[in-house]
Amino acid sequence: MEIGVSIPRLPNPQGIKDFAIRAEELGFESVMAGDHILLPTAGTDQYPYTADGSFQRPTSEPFLETMTLLGFIAGITKTIKIGSTVLILPYRNPVVQAKMFASLDVLSEGRMICGVGVGWLEKEFDTLNVPYKQRGPLTDEYLGIFKCLWEQEHPEFTGETFQIDGIQFFPKPVQKGGIPIWVGGHTRRALRRTAKYGNCWHTTRQTPEFVAENMPYLKEQTIAAGRDPSEVTVSLKRTLHFTDMPGKEEGSGVPTGGIVIGSTEDVIEDVLKCKALGIDQLTYDFRVDGLEPQIEVMEHLAQHVLPVALG
């Protein structure tokens, strides 16, 4: 099992550098960045991971642009994998996005992870002039374009919105087999998308039991897509809070399903359960406010949980 962490939302270059370098020193497999271009001032009832759809974030919360942030992290680290959790695919031109990922894969010497999702915030789509109701088909088409441009020597693609021919696309990603695509989401459509295009199903804010219940369908759909199920792994992103770390009060994170709140021993048992259920990767963000407390929680996870849970 591999373990990754989410980068804190900080408009602070030194803070981001400190967090990413410490994650690398502690031996985490990946550091991941989320994606929003903007947030609404009036709130929303569309967030898919709370019972009432609320997404209570400060309107001034600093979401740095994801690809820019990943480029910064690539330049300050050496070995840790770098990825998006998840990039909202319909927001950006797919050819430009494919070039961004390929370029970062070259510059990072093969450390990129392409985590993608369809998005959920209609106000954000409207502001970006992207059709909200077409976000699923657009995501599928854009993933087809990624694979076309990354894999074909002479790319050709015909879709509903894009046609590609008579062009060259270099450099290609340096990773053998291409940049791994992690498909976010928790619906059956997300599982089918993973089966067709993905290397990993990267669901978020769900329980391990929910993930395990959906694994047979993922396997079924992967076989139906003509692929070997062993080619597709499973990742679960969760929010983590230790109750036995003195002085680490819960922060202002959004209450969601699948959150892990417990003692060090509880978290060890949870990791062991995830591993036993066949989950291949866990990505954590931390339910404390401020850079230093997040680094301390990350260190506690690495030093007191993972050596026991992963042996």
Buried (B, 14 or more C-beta within 10 A) or exposed (E): BBBBBBBBBBEBEEBBBBBBBBBBEBEBBBBBBBBBBEBBEEBBEBBBBBEEEBBEBEEEEEBBEBBEBBBBBBEEBEEBBBBBBBBBBBBBEBBEBBBBBBBBBBBBEEBBBBBBBBBBBBBBBEEBEBEBEBBBBBBBBBBBBBBBBBEEEEBEBEBEEBEBEEEEBEEBBBBEEBBBBBBBBBEEEBBBBBBBBBBBBBBBBBBBEBBBEBBEEBBBBBEEBEBEBEEBBBBBBBBBBBEEBEEBEEBEBBBBBBBBEBEBEBBBBBBBBBBEBEBBBBBBBBBBBEBEBBBBBBBBBBEBBBEBBEE
